[in-house]
Amino acid sequence: MGEYNNKGIVVAGGNGQGNKLNQLNSPSFIFVDEDQCVYVSNGGNHRVMNWRKDAKEGIIVAGGNGEGGNLNQLNSPTGLSFDDEGNFYVVDCWNHRIQKYLIDI
């Protein structure tokens, strides 16, 4: 096994807590796909973000319409997963549900 460099590289957020597209607020879970896109459950902003490799800001892929229980809203997403058919699933914690989305980016 090789040696590790103990200096990290910011791949998402890193611009303080906030709700701008270059910020995160209480991120809790990530998934990295084969293209090195980073998907982030951003609980404090009630959305899921996608950060493409070397991007300066993310893209909202679920939620992002404020805290709430409508189908276009999330309430503290805490996890996500993907299937083989191009769908992703979000743990919508305080709405006590799992939502399914089609990846369209």
C-alpha positions as CSV (number, residue, x, y, z in Angstrom):
1,M,0.0,0.0,0.0
2,G,1.3,3.4,-0.9
3,E,1.7,6.5,1.3
4,Y,-1.1,9.0,1.7
5,N,-0.8,12.8,1.3
6,N,-2.4,14.3,4.4
7,K,-3.5,17.4,2.5
8,G,-7.0,17.2,1.2
9,I,-8.5,18.8,-2.0
10,V,-11.9,20.5,-1.8
11,V,-14.2,18.8,-4.4
12,A,-17.5,20.4,-3.2
13,G,-18.3,23.4,-1.1
14,G,-15.5,24.9,0.8
15,N,-16.9,28.5,0.7
16,G,-18.4,28.6,4.2
17,Q,-21.9,27.5,5.3
18,G,-24.6,28.9,3.0
19,N,-27.1,28.2,0.3
20,K,-25.3,29.5,-2.8
21,L,-24.4,27.0,-5.5
22,N,-20.8,27.1,-4.3
23,Q,-21.7,26.4,-0.7
24,L,-23.0,23.5,1.5
25,N,-24.9,23.5,4.7
26,S,-24.7,20.3,6.8
27,P,-23.6,17.8,4.1
28,S,-24.2,14.3,5.4
29,F,-23.6,11.7,2.6
30,I,-21.8,11.5,-0.8
31,F,-21.7,9.3,-3.8
32,V,-19.0,9.5,-6.4
33,D,-19.9,8.1,-9.9
34,E,-17.6,6.7,-12.6
35,D,-17.1,10.3,-14.1
36,Q,-15.9,11.5,-10.7
37,C,-19.1,13.5,-10.2
38,V,-19.8,14.0,-6.5
39,Y,-23.4,13.8,-5.3
40,V,-24.0,15.4,-1.9
41,S,-27.0,15.1,0.5
42,N,-27.1,18.8,1.6
43,G,-29.4,18.5,4.6
44,G,-29.3,22.1,5.8
45,N,-30.3,23.4,2.4
46,H,-32.9,20.6,1.9
47,R,-31.4,19.6,-1.5
48,V,-29.1,17.1,-3.2
49,M,-26.3,18.6,-5.2
50,N,-24.1,17.3,-8.1
51,W,-20.6,18.6,-8.4
52,R,-18.8,17.7,-11.6
53,K,-15.1,17.1,-11.6
54,D,-13.2,20.5,-11.2
55,A,-16.5,22.4,-10.9
56,K,-16.6,25.7,-8.9
57,E,-20.3,25.3,-8.1
58,G,-22.8,22.5,-7.9
59,I,-26.1,21.7,-9.7
60,I,-29.3,21.1,-7.7
61,V,-30.6,17.7,-8.7
62,A,-33.3,17.2,-6.1
63,G,-35.1,19.5,-3.7
64,G,-33.8,23.1,-3.6
65,N,-37.3,24.5,-3.3
66,G,-37.1,25.1,0.5
67,E,-37.9,22.9,3.4
68,G,-41.2,21.1,2.9
69,G,-43.2,18.0,2.1
70,N,-44.2,18.6,-1.5
71,L,-42.8,16.3,-4.1
72,N,-40.4,19.0,-5.3
73,Q,-39.1,19.6,-1.8
74,L,-37.0,17.7,0.8
75,N,-36.7,18.1,4.5
76,S,-33.1,17.3,5.6
77,P,-32.0,14.7,3.1
78,T,-29.5,12.3,4.8
79,G,-28.5,9.7,2.2
80,L,-28.8,8.7,-1.4
81,S,-28.3,5.7,-3.6
82,F,-28.4,4.8,-7.3
83,D,-29.7,1.9,-9.4
84,D,-28.7,0.5,-12.8
85,E,-31.6,2.2,-14.6
86,G,-30.5,5.8,-14.2
87,N,-32.5,6.6,-11.1
88,F,-31.4,7.8,-7.7
89,Y,-33.1,7.6,-4.4
90,V,-33.0,10.1,-1.6
91,V,-33.6,9.5,2.1
92,D,-35.9,12.4,3.0
93,C,-35.4,12.2,6.7
94,W,-38.0,14.5,8.3
95,N,-40.6,13.7,5.7
96,H,-40.2,10.1,6.6
97,R,-40.0,8.9,3.0
98,I,-37.6,7.8,0.2
99,Q,-38.0,9.7,-3.0
100,K,-37.0,8.4,-6.5
101,Y,-35.6,10.6,-9.2
102,L,-34.4,10.2,-12.8
103,I,-30.9,11.5,-13.4
104,D,-31.2,14.2,-16.0
105,I,-28.0,16.3,-16.1
